[in-house]
Amino acid sequence: MEQNRIRNNIRMLRFMHNEMTQQDLADRVGVTRQTIISMEKDKYSPSLELAFRIAQVFGEPLEKVFSYETENIQS
């Protein structure tokens, strides 16, 4: 069985951008801090629109912020 996941580099990028807080990023992209926390913990996958807004905040291409991975899970 395969499981697909969207991974991200949000935490690393926040630190590279003057240690931006989760709240700062949330305010800039129009979501709650909890949403940012969930994304950083790989518990929430953003909509395509939100993913683009996050990438724009960091001035990075979408592929540098997010990646799509497939994992094989044995049952």
CORTA-V874283 format. One record per backbone hydrogen bond with DSSP energy under -0.5 kcal/mol. NH is the residue of the N-H (numbers start at 1). CO is the residue of the C=O. E is the energy in kcal/mol with one decimal. If there is no record, write none. Layout:
nh | co | e
NH | CO | E
NH | CO | E
This chain:
nh | co | e
3 | 71 | -3.1
5 | 69 | -3.0
7 | 5 | -0.7
7 | 67 | -2.9
9 | 65 | -2.3
13 | 9 | -2.6
14 | 10 | -2.6
15 | 11 | -1.9
16 | 12 | -2.0
17 | 13 | -1.0
17 | 14 | -0.6
18 | 16 | -0.6
19 | 15 | -1.1
20 | 14 | -2.2
20 | 17 | -0.7
25 | 21 | -2.1
26 | 22 | -2.6
27 | 23 | -2.7
28 | 24 | -2.0
29 | 25 | -1.7
30 | 26 | -1.3
31 | 26 | -2.1
36 | 32 | -1.4
37 | 33 | -2.5
38 | 34 | -2.6
39 | 35 | -2.2
40 | 36 | -2.6
41 | 37 | -1.6
42 | 39 | -1.9
43 | 38 | -3.0
44 | 38 | -0.9
46 | 44 | -0.5
51 | 47 | -2.4
52 | 48 | -2.2
53 | 49 | -2.1
54 | 50 | -2.5
55 | 51 | -2.3
56 | 52 | -2.3
57 | 53 | -1.9
58 | 54 | -1.6
59 | 55 | -0.9
60 | 55 | -2.2
64 | 61 | -1.8
65 | 61 | -1.0
65 | 62 | -0.6
66 | 62 | -3.0
67 | 7 | -2.2
69 | 5 | -3.2
69 | 67 | -0.5
71 | 3 | -3.2
73 | 1 | -3.9
73 | 71 | -0.5
